[in-house]
Amino acid sequence: VAGTMHIDDILIKAKDVDVGTALVLKREPKNEHDELAILVETVGGEKLGYVARKHNPILARLMDAGKLLTAKVVHKELDDHWLNIRIAIDMKDL
């Protein structure tokens, strides 16, 4: 997950996020920094960051085509004011 250091109160939000935690992916086509942006949130709606830009092109197009992408945490590392989260993304047909 990219951009965690830019999220207010990220360490508080991350307390309930552990390996295996389900996350929500949302497209942000009007994102001013990246038209292919995919927001990563907790199930409760807490913003954690974004799918890394290098992975966006294919994933964003799949989501835009109606595919449901789900994510779960596979790695979490906290270091003072920095949070490293790696996620696994699965695709489901609707």
ABEGO torsion letter per residue (X at the ends): XBGAAABBGAAAAAAABBBGBBBBBBBBAABAABAABBBBBBAAGBBAEBBBAAAAAAAAAAAAAGBBBBBBBABBBBBGABBBBBBBBBBBBX
